[in-house]
């Protein structure tokens, strides 16, 4: 009977045996590649406890656990597991004669296997899975569309696939799901865009695609819970590319983001911080009655990342508008900033110090 590795040796994210275990500030251990992808996607909470993390979470090598895993593997070497043959599953997806339940089962198997194993993701991609999955994603059956998008999300985890998926036409299917899919499909589609936008060239390609940013803005406006968060995260990923800031503003994102920020969603403030770097974004914020008050409430009540980006946004607005400066002063921003200039958070301290100089009359542009 084959010896099983203890569950403590497995990463809570990938469920695979850890090769480089690291400890998060929450006290939980993860495999470095898995937790790094989680953090790179913009998450600032522990995947296990859901508790908030610092802005720049440290990853401390768990040398003791790494040694235990290595020693266990020497004494009880794992039996090699043969890869299942994916071609039959892919052929079933591509066949017009396959019934719905059969396709759903094939997608379930491919999704489960691709979630845990990057080698298997490469294998099914090379076997031509993308075209078949994209066709399923265009289905009118919501269950088939959702499972197809889940598989596409797994495939997008590999850097080599991020550009390849876009080249094979994935964006058209993803945008269609954003526009007309179920709530789960729309949230999944937004998450895929966030994953694909890790590659710089994809930010430009996705942003220029007709209705891509508009569909995200509509999900931001109309979505619930997860949908709103995923839409805001996708916009944040795309708007690090300057041309996409103008597109997002033109799609009416600013008033929606301000209202959502006022409800406490810090990610919306992060997007505003990026949009405020553009002239169009600042002008849209200036036209919104109460924008400064919303940002001040975030400074008073938000978490560290919300405070950082609220100060950054105020900085951009006040640097270019005396009217915004006057409103910020009347809202007590100067006193608030003085309370941050000696704080421990470097980014908040830097943004607060810069805003103090602006409000004191030193850095108007």
Buried (B, 14 or more C-beta within 10 A) or exposed (E): EEEEBEEEBBBBBBEBBBEBBBBBBBEBBBBBBBBBBBBEBBBBEBBBEEEBBEBEBEBEEBEEBBEBBEEBEEEEEEEEEEEBEBEEBBBBBBEEEBEEEBBBBBBBBBBBBBBBBBEBBBBBBEBBBBEBBBBBBEBEEBBBBBBBBBBBBBBBBBEEBBBBBBEBEBBBBBBBBBBEBEBBBBBBBBBBBBBBBBBEEBBBBBBBBEBBBBBBBBBBBEBEEBBBBBBBBBBBBBBEBEBBBBBBBEBBBBBBBBBBBBEBBBBBBBBBBBBBBBEBBBEBBBEBEEBBBBBBBBBEEBBBBBBBBBBBBBBBBBBBBEEBBEBBBEBEBBEBBEEBBEEEBEBBBBBBBBBBEBBEEEBEE
